[in-house]
Amino acid sequence: MEDAKLKILISDDSKLLRKKLRAELEELNCEVIEAENGKEAIMLDLQEHPDGVILDIVMPEVGGIEALQVIREVSPEIPVVMLSSAGTPQKLMQTLKMGAIDFIQKPYTSEQIKKAVEQIRKRAGHNEQ
């Protein structure tokens, strides 16, 4: 079996956070697609068919919760991880009920990102090499 790279879509309005997250994901053998808001994330999800999505909750134009809802409708099989500093217990429960597989509170640790990638890899059917 070939060592397939996971294609991960990250959506956050912070360019700095996307840059840091991209570097960490690339170290974990992931191909990274970036979106700066939920609207862009939905469009890229439809075009690129990523193996997994990491979504911020608070973004301009379309927020992460709305983006999660649309992504779940069009790509119900894609694992979505929420990443936010606005992580109230209500938001956490809401996103998990909507089908998110994990919720990571900012500031996140590399270990949390690694765990999220492992979850995405399992659900996407890619085995660890």
DSSP file with accessible surface (Angstrom, degrees, kcal/mol):
  #  RESIDUE AA STRUCTURE BP1 BP2  ACC     N-H-->O    O-->H-N    N-H-->O    O-->H-N    TCO  KAPPA ALPHA  PHI   PSI    X-CA   Y-CA   Z-CA
    1    1 A M              0   0  157      0, 0.0     2,-0.1     0, 0.0     0, 0.0   0.000 360.0 360.0 360.0 137.4    0.0    0.0    0.0
    2    2 A E        -     0   0  158      1,-0.1     2,-1.7     0, 0.0     0, 0.0  -0.391 360.0-107.2 -74.5 153.9    1.3    3.4   -0.8
    3    3 A D        -     0   0   88     -2,-0.1     2,-0.2   123,-0.0    -1,-0.1  -0.643  44.4-157.8 -82.1  86.9    1.9    5.9    2.0
    4    4 A A        -     0   0   20     -2,-1.7     2,-0.3   123,-0.1   122,-0.0  -0.502   9.1-131.5 -74.1 132.3   -1.1    8.2    1.2
    5    5 A K        -     0   0  113     -2,-0.2     2,-0.4    25,-0.1    25,-0.2  -0.619  21.3-121.5 -78.0 141.0   -0.9   11.7    2.5
    6    6 A L  E     -a   30   0A   0     23,-1.3    25,-3.4    -2,-0.3     2,-0.7  -0.681  18.8-140.0 -79.2 136.6   -4.0   12.9    4.3
    7    7 A K  E     -a   31   0A  47     -2,-0.4    44,-2.6    23,-0.2    45,-1.4  -0.888  24.8-173.2 -99.8 114.8   -5.5   16.0    2.8
    8    8 A I  E     -ab  32  52A   0     23,-3.2    25,-2.5    -2,-0.7     2,-0.5  -0.943  15.8-152.0-114.8 130.0   -6.6   18.3    5.5
    9    9 A L  E     -ab  33  53A   0     43,-2.6    45,-3.0    -2,-0.5     2,-0.4  -0.864  14.8-166.6 -97.0 122.6   -8.6   21.5    5.1
   10   10 A I  E     -ab  34  54A   1     23,-3.1    25,-2.4    -2,-0.5     2,-0.5  -0.944   3.9-170.8-111.4 136.0   -7.9   24.1    7.8
   11   11 A S  E     +ab  35  55A   2     43,-2.6    45,-2.3    -2,-0.4     2,-0.3  -0.963  24.8 133.2-131.2 113.6  -10.2   27.1    8.2
   12   12 A D        -     0   0    3     23,-1.9     6,-0.1    -2,-0.5    47,-0.1  -0.962  50.8-135.8-154.8 141.9   -9.3   29.9   10.5
   13   13 A D  S    S+     0   0   76     45,-0.4     2,-0.7    -2,-0.3     3,-0.1   0.613  84.6  90.8 -79.0  -7.6   -9.3   33.7   10.0
   14   14 A S     >  -     0   0   48      1,-0.2     4,-2.4     2,-0.1     5,-0.2  -0.777  59.6-164.8 -90.8 114.4   -5.9   34.0   11.7
   15   15 A K  H  > S+     0   0  158     -2,-0.7     4,-2.4     1,-0.2    -1,-0.2   0.889  91.2  54.3 -62.0 -38.7   -3.2   33.8    9.1
   16   16 A L  H  > S+     0   0  137      2,-0.2     4,-2.3     1,-0.2    -1,-0.2   0.922 108.8  47.1 -62.3 -44.6   -0.6   33.2   11.9
   17   17 A L  H  > S+     0   0   26      1,-0.2     4,-3.0     2,-0.2     5,-0.3   0.926 111.2  51.4 -65.6 -41.8   -2.6   30.3   13.3
   18   18 A R  H  X S+     0   0   13     -4,-2.4     4,-2.9     1,-0.2    -2,-0.2   0.915 109.9  50.4 -61.1 -40.1   -3.0   28.8    9.8
   19   19 A K  H  X S+     0   0  152     -4,-2.4     4,-2.1     2,-0.2    -1,-0.2   0.933 113.6  44.3 -63.5 -44.9    0.7   29.0    9.2
   20   20 A K  H  X S+     0   0  105     -4,-2.3     4,-2.1     2,-0.2    -2,-0.2   0.926 115.8  47.3 -65.7 -44.4    1.5   27.3   12.5
   21   21 A L  H  X S+     0   0    2     -4,-3.0     4,-2.8     1,-0.2     5,-0.2   0.908 109.5  54.0 -65.4 -40.8   -1.1   24.6   12.0
   22   22 A R  H  X S+     0   0   71     -4,-2.9     4,-2.9    -5,-0.3     5,-0.2   0.937 108.2  49.9 -58.1 -47.1    0.1   24.0    8.4
   23   23 A A  H  X S+     0   0   51     -4,-2.1     4,-1.7     1,-0.2    -1,-0.2   0.918 113.3  46.0 -60.2 -43.4    3.7   23.4    9.6
   24   24 A E  H  X S+     0   0   28     -4,-2.1     4,-0.9     1,-0.2    -1,-0.2   0.909 114.4  47.2 -66.9 -41.3    2.5   21.0   12.3
   25   25 A L  H ><>S+     0   0    0     -4,-2.8     5,-1.3     1,-0.2     3,-0.5   0.893 109.3  53.3 -68.6 -38.4    0.2   19.1    9.9
   26   26 A E  H ><5S+     0   0   90     -4,-2.9     3,-1.5     1,-0.3    -1,-0.2   0.870 104.8  55.9 -64.8 -33.7    2.9   18.9    7.2
   27   27 A E  H 3<5S+     0   0  171     -4,-1.7    -1,-0.3     1,-0.3    -2,-0.2   0.784 103.6  55.4 -64.9 -27.0    5.2   17.3    9.8
   28   28 A L  T <<5S-     0   0   46     -4,-0.9    -1,-0.3    -3,-0.5   -22,-0.2   0.085 127.9-100.1 -93.8  22.6    2.5   14.7   10.3
   29   29 A N  T < 5S+     0   0   47     -3,-1.5   -23,-1.3     1,-0.2     2,-0.4   0.909  76.2 142.4  62.3  45.3    2.5   13.8    6.6
   30   30 A C  E   < -a    6   0A   0     -5,-1.3     2,-0.5   -25,-0.2    -1,-0.2  -0.917  50.5-135.6-115.4 145.9   -0.6   15.9    5.7
   31   31 A E  E     -a    7   0A  91    -25,-3.4   -23,-3.2    -2,-0.4     2,-0.4  -0.849  32.3-146.4 -92.0 133.2   -1.3   17.9    2.6
   32   32 A V  E     -a    8   0A  12     -2,-0.5     2,-0.4   -25,-0.2   -23,-0.2  -0.881  20.2-173.3-114.6 133.3   -2.9   21.2    3.7
   33   33 A I  E     -a    9   0A  18    -25,-2.5   -23,-3.1    -2,-0.4     2,-0.4  -0.977  19.9-148.1-116.6 134.5   -5.5   23.4    2.1
   34   34 A E  E     +a   10   0A  53     -2,-0.4     2,-0.3   -25,-0.2   -23,-0.2  -0.864  17.9 178.6-111.0 141.7   -6.2   26.7    3.8
   35   35 A A  E     -a   11   0A   0    -25,-2.4   -23,-1.9    -2,-0.4     3,-0.1  -0.985  18.8-154.5-132.1 143.2   -9.4   28.7    4.0
   36   36 A E  S    S+     0   0   99     -2,-0.3     2,-0.3   -25,-0.2   -25,-0.1   0.513  77.6  15.9 -99.1  -1.6   -9.7   32.0    5.9
   37   37 A N  S  > S-     0   0   10     22,-0.1     4,-2.1     1,-0.1     5,-0.1  -0.972  83.5 -98.3-156.8 171.8  -13.5   31.8    6.6
   38   38 A G  H  > S+     0   0    0     24,-1.9     4,-2.4    22,-0.6     5,-0.2   0.846 118.0  56.9 -64.0 -34.3  -16.3   29.3    6.6
   39   39 A K  H  > S+     0   0  123     21,-0.4     4,-2.0    23,-0.3    -1,-0.2   0.941 110.3  44.5 -62.8 -45.9  -17.6   30.3    3.2
   40   40 A E  H  > S+     0   0   60      1,-0.2     4,-2.9     2,-0.2     5,-0.2   0.884 110.5  56.1 -64.7 -38.7  -14.2   29.5    1.7
   41   41 A A  H  X S+     0   0    0     -4,-2.1     4,-2.4     2,-0.2    -2,-0.2   0.919 107.7  47.9 -61.1 -42.4  -14.1   26.3    3.7
   42   42 A I  H  X S+     0   0   27     -4,-2.4     4,-2.0     2,-0.2    -1,-0.2   0.940 113.0  48.1 -64.2 -45.5  -17.4   25.1    2.2
   43   43 A M  H  X S+     0   0   97     -4,-2.0     4,-2.0     1,-0.2    -2,-0.2   0.937 114.2  45.7 -60.9 -46.4  -16.3   25.9   -1.3
   44   44 A L  H  X S+     0   0   21     -4,-2.9     4,-3.3     1,-0.2     5,-0.4   0.857 108.1  57.4 -68.3 -33.5  -12.9   24.2   -0.9
   45   45 A D  H  X S+     0   0    0     -4,-2.4     4,-1.6    -5,-0.2    -1,-0.2   0.936 109.9  45.0 -60.7 -43.6  -14.6   21.1    0.7
   46   46 A L  H  < S+     0   0   87     -4,-2.0    -2,-0.2     1,-0.2    -1,-0.2   0.884 121.2  38.5 -67.9 -37.5  -16.7   20.7   -2.4
   47   47 A Q  H  < S+     0   0  117     -4,-2.0    -2,-0.2    -5,-0.2    -1,-0.2   0.893 125.9  31.6 -80.0 -43.3  -13.8   21.2   -4.8
   48   48 A E  H  < S-     0   0   69     -4,-3.3    -3,-0.2    -5,-0.2    -2,-0.2   0.637  82.4-146.3 -96.2 -18.9  -11.0   19.4   -3.0
   49   49 A H     <  -     0   0  128     -4,-1.6    -4,-0.1    -5,-0.4   -42,-0.1   0.951  26.9-159.0  48.0  62.4  -12.7   16.5   -1.2
   50   50 A P        -     0   0    5      0, 0.0   -42,-0.2     0, 0.0     3,-0.1  -0.207  24.2-126.3 -67.9 163.5  -10.3   16.6    1.8
   51   51 A D  S    S-     0   0   41    -44,-2.6     2,-0.3     1,-0.2   -43,-0.2   0.699  90.4  -0.1 -78.6 -23.6   -9.9   13.6    4.2
   52   52 A G  E     -b    8   0A   0    -45,-1.4   -43,-2.6    26,-0.2     2,-0.4  -0.985  63.7-139.9-161.7 161.6  -10.6   15.8    7.1
   53   53 A V  E     -bc   9  80A   0     26,-2.2    28,-3.1    -2,-0.3     2,-0.5  -0.987   1.5-161.3-131.8 137.3  -11.5   19.4    8.1
   54   54 A I  E     -bc  10  81A   2    -45,-3.0   -43,-2.6    -2,-0.4     2,-0.4  -0.985  23.2-170.8-116.8 117.2  -10.3   21.6   11.1
   55   55 A L  E     -bc  11  82A   0     26,-2.8    28,-3.2    -2,-0.5     2,-0.2  -0.930  20.0-144.5-117.6 132.7  -12.7   24.5   11.6
   56   56 A D  E     - c   0  83A   4    -45,-2.3    28,-0.2    -2,-0.4     3,-0.1  -0.532  16.0-142.5 -78.3 154.8  -12.4   27.6   13.8
   57   57 A I  S    S+     0   0    9     26,-0.7     7,-2.6     1,-0.2     2,-0.9   0.914  84.6  56.8 -86.2 -47.2  -15.8   28.6   15.2
   58   58 A V  S    S+     0   0   84      5,-0.2   -45,-0.4     6,-0.1    -1,-0.2  -0.762  71.5 137.4 -95.4 106.6  -15.5   32.4   15.1
   59   59 A M        -     0   0   18     -2,-0.9   -22,-0.1    -3,-0.1   -23,-0.0  -0.979  52.7 -98.7-142.0 155.3  -14.8   33.6   11.5
   60   60 A P  S    S+     0   0   67      0, 0.0     2,-2.1     0, 0.0   -22,-0.6  -0.265  97.0   7.8 -69.9 163.3  -16.0   36.4    9.3
   61   61 A E  S    S+     0   0  137    -24,-0.1     2,-0.4   -23,-0.1   -24,-0.1  -0.445 138.0  18.7  67.4 -75.4  -18.7   35.8    6.6
   62   62 A V  S    S-     0   0   36     -2,-2.1   -24,-1.9     4,-0.0   -23,-0.3  -0.989  82.7-140.2-127.2 124.1  -19.7   32.2    7.6
   63   63 A G     >  -     0   0   12     -2,-0.4     4,-2.5   -25,-0.1    -5,-0.2  -0.229  28.2-101.9 -77.3 170.9  -18.7   30.9   11.1
   64   64 A G  H  > S+     0   0    0     -7,-2.6     4,-2.9     1,-0.2    -7,-0.2   0.834 118.6  54.3 -63.7 -35.5  -17.5   27.4   11.9
   65   65 A I  H  > S+     0   0   18     -8,-0.5     4,-2.2     2,-0.2    -1,-0.2   0.941 112.0  44.1 -67.5 -43.2  -20.8   26.1   13.2
   66   66 A E  H  > S+     0   0  101      2,-0.2     4,-2.1     1,-0.2    -2,-0.2   0.914 114.5  50.0 -64.9 -41.8  -22.6   27.1   10.0
   67   67 A A  H  X S+     0   0    0     -4,-2.5     4,-3.0     1,-0.2     5,-0.2   0.920 108.9  52.5 -62.9 -41.7  -19.8   25.7    7.9
   68   68 A L  H  X S+     0   0    0     -4,-2.9     4,-2.7     1,-0.2     5,-0.2   0.924 107.7  52.4 -58.5 -44.4  -19.9   22.5    9.9
   69   69 A Q  H  X S+     0   0  104     -4,-2.2     4,-1.5     1,-0.2    -1,-0.2   0.935 113.5  42.1 -59.3 -46.9  -23.7   22.2    9.2
   70   70 A V  H  X S+     0   0   49     -4,-2.1     4,-2.5     2,-0.2     5,-0.3   0.929 114.0  51.0 -68.4 -44.4  -23.2   22.7    5.4
   71   71 A I  H  X S+     0   0    0     -4,-3.0     4,-3.2     1,-0.2     7,-0.2   0.912 108.8  52.6 -60.7 -40.6  -20.1   20.3    5.2
   72   72 A R  H  < S+     0   0   48     -4,-2.7    -1,-0.2    -5,-0.2    -2,-0.2   0.872 110.9  48.4 -61.7 -36.8  -22.1   17.7    7.1
   73   73 A E  H  < S+     0   0  139     -4,-1.5    -2,-0.2    -5,-0.2    -1,-0.2   0.921 122.2  31.4 -70.3 -43.8  -24.9   18.0    4.6
   74   74 A V  H  < S+     0   0   69     -4,-2.5    -2,-0.2     1,-0.2    -3,-0.2   0.793 136.8  22.1 -87.7 -28.9  -22.7   17.8    1.5
   75   75 A S    ><  +     0   0    7     -4,-3.2     3,-1.7    -5,-0.3    -1,-0.2  -0.551  66.4 167.2-136.1  69.2  -20.0   15.5    2.8
   76   76 A P  T 3  S+     0   0   83      0, 0.0    -1,-0.1     0, 0.0    -4,-0.1   0.749  75.6  57.4 -61.1 -20.5  -21.4   13.5    5.8
   77   77 A E  T 3  S+     0   0  137      2,-0.1    -5,-0.1    47,-0.0    -2,-0.0   0.633  80.6 103.5 -85.7 -13.1  -18.5   11.1    5.8
   78   78 A I  S <  S-     0   0    7     -3,-1.7     2,-0.3    -7,-0.2   -26,-0.2  -0.553  73.1-127.1 -76.4 125.2  -15.8   13.7    6.3
   79   79 A P        -     0   0    5      0, 0.0   -26,-2.2     0, 0.0     2,-0.4  -0.537  26.5-163.0 -71.1 132.2  -14.4   14.0    9.8
   80   80 A V  E     -c   53   0A   0     19,-0.5    21,-3.0    -2,-0.3    22,-0.8  -0.972   8.2-165.0-121.4 130.5  -14.5   17.5   11.2
   81   81 A V  E     -cd  54 102A   0    -28,-3.1   -26,-2.8    -2,-0.4     2,-0.3  -0.957  15.1-141.6-112.1 130.1  -12.5   18.8   14.2
   82   82 A M  E     -cd  55 103A   0     20,-2.6    22,-3.4    -2,-0.5     2,-0.4  -0.726  15.4-171.2 -91.6 142.7  -13.5   22.1   15.7
   83   83 A L  E     +cd  56 104A   2    -28,-3.2   -26,-0.7    -2,-0.3     2,-0.3  -0.985  22.9 142.1-135.1 117.0  -10.8   24.4   17.0
   84   84 A S  E     - d   0 105A   0     20,-2.4    22,-2.0    -2,-0.4     3,-0.3  -0.997  52.9-151.1-158.9 152.9  -11.7   27.5   19.0
   85   85 A S  S    S+     0   0   81     -2,-0.3     2,-0.4    20,-0.2    -1,-0.1   0.539  99.6  70.5 -94.0 -11.5  -11.0   29.9   21.8
   86   86 A A        +     0   0   29     -3,-0.1     2,-1.6     1,-0.1    -1,-0.2  -0.275  67.0 149.5 -96.0  45.7  -14.8   30.5   22.1
   87   87 A G        +     0   0   21     -2,-0.4    -1,-0.1    -3,-0.3    18,-0.0  -0.507  14.9 168.5 -87.8  75.1  -15.3   27.0   23.5
   88   88 A T     >  -     0   0   57     -2,-1.6     4,-2.6     1,-0.1     5,-0.2  -0.507  48.6-113.1 -76.5 154.7  -18.3   27.2   25.8
   89   89 A P  H  > S+     0   0   93      0, 0.0     4,-2.7     0, 0.0     5,-0.2   0.874 119.3  54.9 -56.0 -34.2  -19.8   23.9   26.9
   90   90 A Q  H  > S+     0   0  137      2,-0.2     4,-2.6     1,-0.2     5,-0.1   0.927 109.5  45.1 -64.6 -45.1  -22.9   24.8   24.9
   91   91 A K  H  > S+     0   0   64      2,-0.2     4,-2.7     1,-0.2     5,-0.2   0.902 112.4  52.7 -65.0 -40.8  -20.9   25.3   21.7
   92   92 A L  H  X S+     0   0   60     -4,-2.6     4,-2.2     2,-0.2     5,-0.2   0.957 112.8  43.3 -58.8 -51.3  -18.9   22.1   22.4
   93   93 A M  H  X S+     0   0   96     -4,-2.7     4,-2.5     1,-0.2     5,-0.2   0.910 113.1  53.3 -62.0 -42.3  -22.1   20.0   22.8
   94   94 A Q  H  X S+     0   0   91     -4,-2.6     4,-1.6    -5,-0.2    -1,-0.2   0.935 111.2  44.4 -59.8 -47.2  -23.7   21.7   19.8
   95   95 A T  H  <>S+     0   0    0     -4,-2.7     5,-2.6     1,-0.2     4,-0.2   0.889 113.7  49.9 -69.5 -36.6  -20.8   20.9   17.4
   96   96 A L  H ><5S+     0   0   68     -4,-2.2     3,-1.3    -5,-0.2    -1,-0.2   0.908 110.5  50.2 -68.2 -38.6  -20.4   17.3   18.7
   97   97 A K  H 3<5S+     0   0  170     -4,-2.5    -1,-0.2     1,-0.3    -2,-0.2   0.832 106.8  56.6 -64.5 -31.8  -24.2   16.7   18.2
   98   98 A M  T 3<5S-     0   0   47     -4,-1.6    -1,-0.3    -5,-0.2    -2,-0.2   0.466 131.9 -91.4 -79.7  -3.9  -23.8   18.1   14.7
   99   99 A G  T < 5S+     0   0   29     -3,-1.3   -19,-0.5     1,-0.3    -3,-0.2   0.515  72.5 148.8 111.3   4.1  -21.2   15.5   13.9
  100  100 A A      < -     0   0    7     -5,-2.6    -1,-0.3     1,-0.1   -19,-0.2  -0.469  38.2-148.7 -66.3 144.4  -17.8   17.0   14.8
  101  101 A I  S    S+     0   0   23    -21,-3.0     2,-0.3     1,-0.2   -20,-0.2   0.663  72.8   4.1 -90.2 -16.6  -15.4   14.3   16.0
  102  102 A D  E     -d   81   0A  30    -22,-0.8   -20,-2.6    -7,-0.1     2,-0.4  -0.987  56.4-144.3-161.2 160.6  -13.4   16.5   18.4
  103  103 A F  E     -d   82   0A  25     -2,-0.3     2,-0.5   -22,-0.2   -20,-0.2  -0.979  16.8-165.6-134.9 116.1  -13.3   19.9   19.9
  104  104 A I  E     -d   83   0A   2    -22,-3.4   -20,-2.4    -2,-0.4     2,-0.3  -0.921  13.5-139.6-109.3 127.2   -9.9   21.5   20.6
  105  105 A Q  E     -d   84   0A  84     -2,-0.5   -20,-0.2   -22,-0.2   -22,-0.0  -0.646  35.4 -93.1 -83.5 133.3   -9.6   24.6   22.8
  106  106 A K  S    S+     0   0   37    -22,-2.0   -19,-0.1    -2,-0.3     2,-0.1  -0.702 109.8  53.4 -82.4 148.1   -7.1   27.3   21.7
  107  107 A P  S    S-     0   0  130      0, 0.0     2,-0.1     0, 0.0    -2,-0.1   0.480  90.3-169.0 -69.6 135.4   -4.3   27.7   22.5
  108  108 A Y        -     0   0   14     -2,-0.1     2,-0.3    -4,-0.1    -2,-0.1  -0.428  14.6-127.1 -90.7 167.2   -3.9   24.0   21.4
  109  109 A T     >  -     0   0   75     -2,-0.1     4,-1.7     1,-0.1     3,-0.3  -0.785  22.4-117.0-109.5 159.5   -0.9   21.7   21.9
  110  110 A S  H  > S+     0   0   76     -2,-0.3     4,-2.6     1,-0.2     5,-0.2   0.858 116.9  59.4 -60.0 -34.2    0.9   19.7   19.2
  111  111 A E  H  > S+     0   0  126      1,-0.2     4,-2.4     2,-0.2    -1,-0.2   0.897 103.0  50.8 -63.0 -40.3   -0.2   16.6   21.0
  112  112 A Q  H  > S+     0   0   66     -3,-0.3     4,-2.2     2,-0.2    -1,-0.2   0.897 111.3  48.0 -64.9 -39.6   -3.9   17.6   20.5
  113  113 A I  H  X S+     0   0    0     -4,-1.7     4,-2.6     2,-0.2    -2,-0.2   0.926 110.8  51.1 -67.6 -41.2   -3.3   18.2   16.8
  114  114 A K  H  X S+     0   0   90     -4,-2.6     4,-2.3     1,-0.2    -2,-0.2   0.923 110.9  48.6 -61.0 -43.5   -1.5   14.8   16.5
  115  115 A K  H  X S+     0   0  106     -4,-2.4     4,-2.2     2,-0.2    -1,-0.2   0.915 110.7  50.7 -64.0 -41.8   -4.4   13.1   18.2
  116  116 A A  H  X S+     0   0    0     -4,-2.2     4,-2.5     1,-0.2    -2,-0.2   0.919 109.8  50.2 -63.1 -42.0   -6.9   14.8   15.9
  117  117 A V  H  X S+     0   0    4     -4,-2.6     4,-3.1     1,-0.2    -1,-0.2   0.911 109.0  52.2 -64.2 -39.4   -4.9   13.7   12.8
  118  118 A E  H  X S+     0   0   74     -4,-2.3     4,-2.4     1,-0.2    -1,-0.2   0.915 110.2  48.6 -62.9 -40.6   -4.9   10.1   14.1
  119  119 A Q  H  X S+     0   0   46     -4,-2.2     4,-2.3     2,-0.2    -2,-0.2   0.924 113.3  46.6 -64.5 -43.6   -8.7   10.3   14.5
  120  120 A I  H  X S+     0   0    0     -4,-2.5     4,-2.6     2,-0.2     6,-0.2   0.931 111.1  52.7 -63.4 -44.2   -9.1   11.7   10.9
  121  121 A R  H  X>S+     0   0   10     -4,-3.1     5,-2.2     1,-0.2     4,-0.6   0.922 110.5  47.6 -58.9 -44.8   -6.7    9.1    9.5
  122  122 A K  H ><5S+     0   0  161     -4,-2.4     3,-0.8     1,-0.2    -1,-0.2   0.939 116.1  43.3 -61.5 -47.6   -8.7    6.2   11.2
  123  123 A R  H 3<5S+     0   0  157     -4,-2.3    -1,-0.2     1,-0.2    -2,-0.2   0.806 111.4  53.8 -72.0 -27.9  -12.0    7.6    9.9
  124  124 A A  H 3<5S-     0   0   35     -4,-2.6    -1,-0.2    -5,-0.2    -2,-0.2   0.533 115.0-116.3 -82.6  -7.6  -10.7    8.3    6.4
  125  125 A G  T <<5 +     0   0   54     -3,-0.8     2,-0.5    -4,-0.6    -3,-0.2   0.659  69.2 137.0  83.4  16.2   -9.4    4.8    6.1
  126  126 A H      < -     0   0   33     -5,-2.2     2,-0.3    -6,-0.2    -1,-0.3  -0.836  45.1-142.0 -93.8 131.5   -5.7    5.6    5.9
  127  127 A N        -     0   0  106     -2,-0.5     2,-0.2    -3,-0.1  -123,-0.1  -0.698  21.0-106.5 -94.4 146.7   -3.5    3.4    8.0
  128  128 A E              0   0  123     -2,-0.3    -1,-0.1     1,-0.1  -125,-0.0  -0.451 360.0 360.0 -65.9 134.9   -0.5    4.6    9.9
  129  129 A Q              0   0  128     -2,-0.2    -1,-0.1    -3,-0.0  -126,-0.0  -0.622 360.0 360.0 -86.7 360.0    2.7    3.5    8.2
